[in-house]
Structures are given as C-alpha cells and as structure tokens.
Amino acid sequence: DGNSLHILAKAAMDETATKLQKALRKAAETVFPQVASVLDLPKECVKPAAAASGPDLLCHAPCTAWRRLCHARWPSVHLNREGEATTVCITTVSPYGVQRQSSYGSVKDLSLALIKAMPDDVWDPMGA
C-alpha cells in the first residue's frame, strides 16, 4: 500500500543520507581538516530536504566550515575593503607528510572541493 511505500522510501533516503554523511566527513578531513568536525554537528549533517521539489538531500556544513575558517582567519584569509573574506587558503598534510596548499574563493569552491574529495563509490547506487 501507499504507506508501506512511503516507509520504504524514507528508509532508503535515510540510508543514502548516512552513506553520504560518512563520505563527506572523510572528505572534510582531506579538504578542511581544521574544521571538519562541523560535519559531526546534528544541525550541519546531511538530511532530507523539506521541499517537495529540488534536491533530495541537503548539507549545510560547507557554509559553516567557510564561516569558521573566515572567522578564525585560519590559516590564511584574504579580505576585501569591506572586511569580507575573498579567499581562504588551507594547508593540509597527507598521511605521507606531503604539504599541499589550496585556495578557495567562495563557499561554492569549498563545496566543490569537498565533492571531488569524496570516494567514487558514493555515487554508485549499488556501492557499499
């Protein structure tokens, strides 16, 4: 019946959100390890969207990570004349000790880097 389908769809969405949350958390350790813990906050985690149209899932964490990086001026933030952040530079160190500096000009840039850092299997509906 319709109610059973709704319950199954919700369970599938919850499972997808959990899988995506884990992938984003792991990617955050690579992209912005200084504030990756924002993904552990209930308000920031991946959750189903409330609207009937638009995306199925939402995650506010990249925006919060950007604000925290800008506010802390960590490690390097370039400001415009109005004092607004225009670029955030983050230095990360790989498990092998290789340093890498990345610059992000917006929340969108930071979000795209987070998506790129996620494992490929997160996009495979049959993946683990």
C-alpha positions in Angstrom: 0.0 0.0 0.0 1.0 3.7 -0.2 2.0 3.9 3.5 4.4 0.9 3.1 6.0 2.6 0.0 6.5 5.8 2.0 8.2 3.9 4.8 10.5 2.1 2.4 11.3 5.3 0.6 12.1 7.0 3.9 14.3 4.1 4.9 16.2 4.3 1.6 16.6 8.1 1.9 17.9 7.7 5.5 20.4 5.0 4.3 21.6 7.3 1.5 21.9 10.2 3.8 24.0 8.2 6.2 26.3 6.9 3.4 26.7 10.4 2.1 27.4 11.8 5.6 30.2 9.3 6.1 31.7 10.1 2.7 31.5 13.9 3.4 33.1 13.6 6.8 36.0 11.6 5.3 36.4 14.1 2.5 36.3 17.0 5.0 39.4 15.6 6.7 41.2 16.0 3.4 39.8 19.4 2.3 39.4 21.3 5.6 40.7 19.3 8.5 40.9 22.3 10.8 37.1 22.5 10.9 36.0 19.0 9.6 34.2 18.4 12.9 31.4 20.7 11.8 30.0 17.6 10.0 29.6 16.0 13.4 27.0 18.6 14.5 23.4 17.4 14.1 22.4 20.8 12.6 25.1 20.5 9.9 24.8 16.9 8.9 23.2 15.5 5.7 19.4 15.4 5.9 16.4 15.0 3.7 15.2 18.3 2.1 11.8 19.5 3.3 10.6 20.8 -0.1 8.8 18.5 -2.5 10.8 19.9 -5.4 14.6 20.5 -5.6 17.3 18.4 -4.1 16.5 15.2 -2.1 19.3 15.8 0.5 20.8 18.9 2.0 24.0 19.6 3.9 24.8 23.0 5.5 28.3 22.1 6.7 30.4 23.6 3.9 28.8 27.0 4.6 29.5 26.7 8.3 33.1 25.5 7.6 33.6 28.5 5.4 32.4 30.9 8.1 34.5 29.2 10.8 37.6 29.4 8.6 37.0 33.1 7.8 36.2 34.0 11.4 39.3 32.3 12.8 41.4 33.7 9.9 42.7 30.1 9.7 45.3 29.7 8.4 45.2 32.5 5.8 42.2 34.6 4.8 42.3 37.4 2.2 39.8 40.2 2.8 38.3 42.8 0.6 38.0 46.5 1.5 34.7 45.8 3.4 36.5 43.2 5.5 34.7 40.3 3.8 36.7 37.1 3.0 37.5 36.8 -0.6 39.9 33.8 -0.4 40.6 31.2 2.2 43.9 29.3 1.9 44.2 26.0 3.6 47.4 24.0 4.1 46.9 20.2 4.5 49.4 17.4 5.1 48.9 14.0 3.6 49.5 10.8 5.6 52.9 10.7 3.8 53.9 14.1 5.0 53.3 16.0 1.8 52.1 19.5 2.3 49.5 21.0 -0.1 48.1 24.5 -0.1 44.6 25.1 -1.6 42.8 28.3 -2.1 39.0 28.7 -2.2 37.3 31.9 -3.3 33.8 31.0 -2.1 31.6 28.5 -0.2 30.8 27.1 -3.7 34.6 26.4 -4.3 35.0 24.8 -0.9 31.8 22.7 -1.5 33.1 21.5 -5.0 36.4 20.5 -3.4 34.6 18.5 -0.8 32.6 16.7 -3.5 35.7 16.0 -5.5 37.4 14.5 -2.4 34.6 12.0 -1.8 35.3 8.4 -2.9 33.8 7.4 -6.3 31.7 4.6 -4.9 29.5 7.1 -3.1 28.0 7.9 -6.5 27.3 4.3 -7.3 23.8 3.3 -6.1 25.0 -0.3 -5.8 28.2 0.7 -4.0 29.0 -0.3 -0.4 
